[in-house]
């Protein structure tokens, strides 16, 4: 039995989604992540995907209306989600703090995507991921999640080959280290800047 399956049995209101699954939303509900990582993305009509952020345990997801923005939520890993009505959520004393943290995170992500140079965008996005999902090591901050070169490309508005080239450049400049390969690839940032957008 997986750890997520055990949590699901103890919390029957949770909904479980496998990695890669699109997560359905209702306009009158918030979604709270109990476990796992959720990607927020734009999926254009031609199939192009643009990563707008990754969200982890304890964070709130606010469904977007079904409109021409084409925003979607997708399970980056196996995920447990608890749907919560806005009426119920409004009773939480810490709801304003949670919403403020969510807004700060979105603004920080947008600010990194707005940097003029691809290299700066890539380092900015990786630094935000290090803040959210990082763990300290002797070499720097290990971004402890799987993110593909294609997802990074979508996040910074570049091609996959450009991201691969930029990562090689950053390794040569000793700004980051790649650990593992394939699905086990992780990034370790050296001297990563700190933010406060949790």
N, C-alpha and C positions, 0 to 999 in steps of 0.2 A: 504494500500500500504506500503511495507517495505521501509526502508531508501535506501537500495541497489537498489530497483526497481525504486525509484525516481531518483537516480543518473544515472541509466542506461538510463532513458528517456531523461535526460539533456545531456548525452554524448553518442550518438548513436554508436560511434566507439567502445564503450566498449562491451565486451562479458561477459555474466554472467554464472557462473558455480555453481551448487548446491553442498552442502557439500558431500564429498566422490567421486565426479566426477573427472576422469582423465582429465587433461588439454592438449589438442593437441598442438603441437609446429611445427614451420617451421624453417628450418636451417638458413634462411635469415632474421629472425625477432627476436627482443627482445620483452619481455613481461614486461609491467609495471603494478604493482598491484595498483589499484585505491582504493580498499576497501577489507577487509577480510584477511584471512591468508592462505597461500599455503605451503604445505609440499613437500619437495624434498626428494625422496626416491629411493632406489633400490628395485625392485620387482624381485626376483629370479624365475627361471622356476618352482620351487616347490611351489611357492606362498609365500615364506618367504619375509617379508618386513623389510627393514632396513632404519630408519629415518636418513637423512643426514642434515636436517635443516628445520626451519620454517621461512617464510618470510612474511612481512606485508606491509601495505600501503606505497607507495612511492618507494618500492624497485624494482630493476630490476631482471628479471629472464632470464638467458641465456640458450637457448635450447641446449641440448646435442645431438650429432648425434645418429641415431638409430643403436647402436652397441651392443657388448656383455656386456657393463656395465649395461644395463637394467635400466637406470635412467628414472624416471617418475616424473611428477608434479601432485599433487592431491589437490583439494580444501579441506582444513581443516575446513573451514567455508564456508558459501556462499561468493562468490568472484566476484569482477569486475576486468577484465583484459583488458588492451589496448595493442594490438599488434603494434609494431613500427619497421619499416625497419631499418636495420643497417645504410643505407645511411642517413635517417632522423636523427637517434640518433647521428651520427657523427657530426652533426651541433650543438649539445647542448654544451654550454661552460662548463657545469658541468659534462659531461659524464666521464672524467677521475676520478673525485672524487667519482662518483657513482660506477664505476667499482672497484676502490680501496677499497671502503667500502665493496663491495660484496666479494672481495678476502679476506679481513681481516676477515670477518665473517666466510667464509669457513675454513680458516686456524685455527681460534679459535675453531670452532666446532671439526675439526680433532684433534687438540691438546688435547681437553677434552676427546675425544674417545680413545686417545693413552695413557691416564694415566693407570698405572699398576693395580690399585685396582678398583673394581666395584663401591665402595662407592664414591671414588674420581671422577670417571667418571660421576656418577649420579649427584653429587653436582655441578660438572663443567657444565654439560648440563643445569641443572636448573638455574645456575647463568647466563648463556648466555641468556636463555629465560627470566629471570628477567630483564636483561638489555634491551632486545628488547620490551617486552610486560608488563613490571612490572610497578606497581604504588606504591608509598610510603605510608605506613600505620604506625600506632603507634608501631606495632609489627615487622615490617620489610618491605620487598619488596614482594608485592602480584603479582604472575605470573598470569596475567588476561587472561588466555585462557585455554581451555580444552585440556589436553593431557593425553592419557590413559597410564596405566601401561604397556600395550603391546607395545605402541610406545616408551616409555622410555626404555623398554627391548631391542627393536630393535636398539635403538640409542647407547646403551652401550655394546651390544653383550652378554646380559644375558637372562635368562628366566623371564617370567612374575612373577613367584612366588619369584624369587630372588629380583626383584625390589620391590615387595610388602613387603618383609622382610626387605630390606634396608630402605624403607620409614618409617617403624615402628621403626627401630633403630635410624634413624635421628630424629624422633619425640621425642623419649625417651631422646636423647642427647640435645634436645631443639635447634636443628639446623634448623628445619622447623616445620611448622604447616599445617595441612590439614584443609581446610575450605570447608564445603559442602560434598556431596556424589554423587555418580553416575555421570551423565552428568554435574552436578554442582560442582564437585570437583575442587578445586584450591589449589595451594601450595603457602605458604608464607614463604620466606626464611629470617632467622635471621642472621644479620651480613654478608650478601652476599657480596663477593668480587666484585669490579667494574672493568669493562673492557672498551675499547674504540673502539668497532668494529661495530658500527652502519652503 
